[in-house]
Amino acid sequence: MPVLVMKFGGTSVATLDRIRRAAKRVGVEVAKGYDVIVIVSAMSGETNKLVGFVNETSPLYDAREYDAIVSSGENVTAGLMALTLQEMDVPARSWQGWQVPVRTTDAHSAARIEEIPTDNITAKFGEGMKVAVVAGFQGISPQGRITTLGRGGSDTTAVAFAAAFGAERCDIYTDVDGVYTTDPRVEAKARKLDKISFEEMLELASLGAKVLQTRSVELAMRYKVKLRVLSSFEEQSDSAGTLVCDEEEIMESNVVAGVAFSRDEAKLTLMSVADRPGIAATIFTALSEAGVNVDMIVQNISEEGRTDMTWSCPVDQVIRAEKAMQKAHEDGVINYQELVADKGVAKVSVVGIGMRSHTGVAAKMFKVLSDEGINIKVITTSEIKISVLIDRKYMELAVQALHDAFELDKAA
C-alpha cells in the first residue's frame, strides 16, 4: 500500500473533540487505500506546562531528565489518537520514539535524527495495522535515553518518516490554511500560495515565518519529500493548502514570493576593534561559545589599524553577547573601545527564486523603503533573498509597502 504521513500540531489536537476531528481526516485517507503514519504533537499548552514544572523543580536541570519529562506530552496525544481511531474501527497503534526506534544523537533537547529503521512499523502494516500513530519530537540516544529534537521538532519527525518510508506526501496540519505571501495579521492583502519552492520556504522559515520548522524544510529539500501545509479546521480538497515542492514543479511564479520579518532583533557594533588577521574568527567564536545566534554581519573599512564590526542577533541574546565580548576584552583576546547595542530593530526580507533571473529587485526594495522615509541600518543578500535591518517601529509599514510594490496580492 502507498504510505502517507500526516502531522497534527498542538492546536489540531488541543482537545478530545479536535483529536476526533483529526482522526476523521485520517480515516478518510485510510479509506482511499493508504497506510498512514500519523505524527502528533503534545496537546496545545502541554509542553510549556511541563517545561514550567522542570524549571520550578530544578533551574539547573539535568538535560536527560528534561527530555524524559517534556516528551511525555506527545505520548499522551499518540495514545488518545490511537484509541480514537480504534473506536472508529480503524486498526491503529501508538508508537513512542524508542519503539520505532527513532535513533538520534545524544544532544539532549536539541538532538538530530540519524536513522529511522522501517522494519517494525512495516511489519505491523503487513499484519493489518492501517495507522501508526507516532509521538513526534522525540527519539532515543545511542545510550538508550529518550531525547527531544527542539521546539517544533514534530515537523522534523514527520518529514524524516516520510523520507524513510518513501511516502507519497507529507501533510502538515496546523492552525493556518497554507503559506502566505506575508503574515495576514500585518498585511490584510496577503495571499495564500498554491505552491512554493523548497528554497523559498527554507528562506522564509529561517527569516521569521513560523509555518514550518527550518530543519523540517531542509530535510524535505534534501530527500525530495512533497510537503503540504493545511488547516485542520477547514474542509479539505485535493488542491487545499500550500504544496512545498521542487521549483521545477512550479510553472509560473512571481519574482518575489513573499515578505518575511523578525520583530525582536538587535544590532550590536564593536567600535574601534584592533584589526588583524583572524579578528573576525575570534569575535564570532566567542559569540558562538556563548550561545549567541548571529545573523547579519558587516565589517567597516579598516582605518589606521582599527575597524568597526556590526552584527545582528535575537534581542534576548544581547546580554550573552555583551558578557562574551567583555570577557574577551578582559582576557586581552579582543581589543576594542566600546560595544554599542541597539535593541529597537527589526529584520525585513523579500524572498523569491525569480531573483536569480531578474535584475532590479534590490533597487526597487531600497527605493520603496526610502519613499516611506525608512532608513536601512544593515543589508545582507543571497541568491534568492534580500534582508534589511530597520527601526522596529517601521516594520509593519515596511512589510505593507513592499507587499504592495511587488504586487504580491496578485498571482503570477
LINGI-V256398 format. One record per pair of residues at least 4 apart in sequence whose ideal C-beta (glycine too) atoms are under 6 Angstrom apart, sorted by the first residue. I is the first residue (numbers start at 1). GAP is how many residues later the second one is. Records with the same first field share a line. If there is no record, write none. Layout:
I->GAP + GAP
This chain:
1->34
2->32 + 166
3->32 + 162 + 164
4->25 + 30 + 32 + 163 + 164
5->32 + 153 + 156 + 157 + 162 + 165
6->32 + 165
7->32 + 151 + 165
8->4 + 5 + 14 + 32 + 165
9->32 + 165
10->31 + 32 + 34
11->33 + 164
12->10 + 161 + 220
13->5 + 6 + 9 + 27 + 30 + 64
14->4 + 29 + 30
19->61 + 62 + 65
20->64
23->61 + 62
26->10 + 12 + 105
27->61 + 63
29->5 + 7
30->6 + 60 + 100
35->90
36->95
37->95 + 124
38->93 + 95
39->95 + 97 + 115 + 118 + 119
40->37 + 38 + 41 + 96
41->95 + 113
42->4 + 5 + 31 + 32 + 35
43->34
46->27
47->23 + 26
50->19 + 20 + 23
51->19
54->7 + 12 + 15
61->5
63->45 + 46
64->44 + 81
66->43
67->4 + 41 + 79 + 80 + 81
68->78
71->67 + 75 + 77
74->61 + 62 + 63
75->21 + 60
78->16 + 55 + 57
79->15
81->52
82->10 + 11 + 12 + 51
85->5 + 7 + 46
86->6
90->40 + 41
91->37 + 38 + 39
92->39 + 41
93->36
94->39
95->4 + 5 + 37 + 39
96->39
97->5 + 41 + 42 + 43
98->42
101->39
102->14 + 37
103->11 + 12
104->7 + 9 + 10 + 35 + 43
105->6 + 7
106->35 + 36 + 37
107->4
108->39
109->39
110->40
111->36 + 38
113->47
116->44 + 48
118->4 + 46 + 47
121->11
124->5
125->4
136->18 + 21
137->11 + 12 + 16 + 17
138->10
139->8
141->4 + 6
149->4 + 7
152->61
155->57 + 58 + 61
156->57 + 59 + 60
158->12
159->11 + 57 + 60 + 61 + 66
160->59
161->4
162->5 + 8 + 63
163->60 + 62
169->57
170->55 + 57
171->57 + 59
172->57
173->57 + 59
177->54 + 57
178->14 + 51 + 63 + 64
179->14 + 17 + 32 + 50 + 63
180->4 + 10 + 12
181->9 + 10 + 77 + 227
182->5 + 8 + 76 + 77 + 217 + 221
184->6
186->210 + 213
187->212 + 213 + 216
189->220
191->218
193->49
195->48 + 55
196->4 + 5 + 46 + 48 + 61
197->50 + 156
198->23
199->185
200->57 + 151 + 153
201->16 + 43
202->15
203->4 + 148 + 182
204->5 + 54 + 56 + 147
205->4 + 7 + 9 + 12
206->8
207->53 + 142
208->52 + 53 + 54
209->51
211->18
212->4 + 5
220->5 + 7
226->19
227->17
228->13 + 15
229->12 + 13
230->10 + 11
236->4
245->4
247->106
252->160
253->159
254->158
255->97 + 99 + 103
256->94 + 96 + 150
257->94 + 95
258->93
259->91 + 140 + 143 + 144
260->89
261->87 + 134 + 138
262->85
263->83
264->51
265->47 + 80 + 81 + 82
266->47 + 49 + 52 + 77
267->45 + 75 + 78 + 110 + 122
268->43 + 53 + 73
269->39 + 41 + 71
270->39 + 66 + 69
271->37 + 66 + 67
272->34 + 65
273->34 + 36 + 63
274->61
275->27 + 30 + 32
278->4
281->4
282->52
286->38 + 42
287->5 + 7 + 34 + 37
290->30 + 34
291->29
292->21 + 25 + 28 + 29
293->20
294->17 + 19
295->17
296->16 + 82 + 84
297->14
298->12 + 80
299->10
300->7 + 8
302->5
312->77
313->4
315->28
318->23
325->14
328->5 + 6
329->5
344->48
345->44 + 47
346->46 + 49
347->40 + 42
348->40 + 50
349->36 + 38
350->15 + 36
351->34
353->31
354->4
355->6 + 29
356->27
360->4
362->24
365->21
368->33 + 34 + 37
369->5
372->25 + 29
374->16 + 20 + 24
376->12
377->12
378->11
379->9
380->7
381->5
390->4 + 8
394->4
403->5
